[in-house]
Amino acid sequence: MTLEAQVRLNLIRQQLNWLERELAMLRQSLDQSSPKETPPPTFESLRGVWAGVIFDEEDFQASRLRLPEGL
C-alpha cells in the first residue's frame, strides 16, 4: 500500500471514529431529554372494570335527561 493510500485510510478512520462518538452523544442526549411516557389506556384495558356492578331501573331513570318543571 502506498503512503498516499495509508494517509487517506487513516483520515477515513478518524472521520468514522468521530461520527461514532457523535452518534453515541446524540443517543445519550435523546435518552436523557425524552421522558418515558406511558401510553393512554386502551379500551381493552377497561375490561373487567365494571365486573360485579349491578345497574337497575332506578339507575337508568336517574341518568335520563329531563326538562325543568317550569317549561
N, C-alpha and C positions, 0 to 999 in steps of 0.2 A: 504494500500500500504506500502510495506516495505521501509526502509530507502535507501537501495541499489537501488530500482526501482525509487525512487524520485530523487536521485542523478543522475541517468542515464537519467531520463526525463529532468532534468534541463540542463544537458550537451547538450542534443539534441536540446533543445530550444535555448540555446546560439549559437550553430552551425547554426541553422536556421536563427536566427537574424543576425548573421554575414554574411551569404550568401545573405540575403535580402538586407543588406546595400551594399554589394559588387555589386549586380545586379543593384541597383539604381545608384551607382557611374559609373558603366560601361555604362548604358544607357545615363547618363548625358554626359559622355565623348564622346560617339558616336554622340550625338546630336550636340555637340559643334564642333567636328572635321570634320564632313561631311557637306559641304555647300549644300543647296538645289539647285540642278541644274535643269534647265528646259530642258525637252527632246527635241531632234531635231524636227523641224517641220515635220509633215507627209504630204504625197501627198494630202490627203483630205483637209488639212488646206489651200492649194493653190486655192481652189475652189473660183471662182469669181475674182481672181487677174487680169485676162485679160478681164474682162467684159467691154464692150464698146470700146475695141480696134479693129480697122479695119486694116486688112492686105490686101494689094493689090498686083498686079503683079509686080510692081516696087520693093516692099519689097522682094518678092521671088527671083527676078533677082539679087538683091544686096547680097542676102545671099548665092548664089551659088559659089562654088569654081571654080576658073579659073586658067589656066596655064599662066605663064608670056608670054608676046607677043614675046619675043626673042627666044623662044624654038621651 
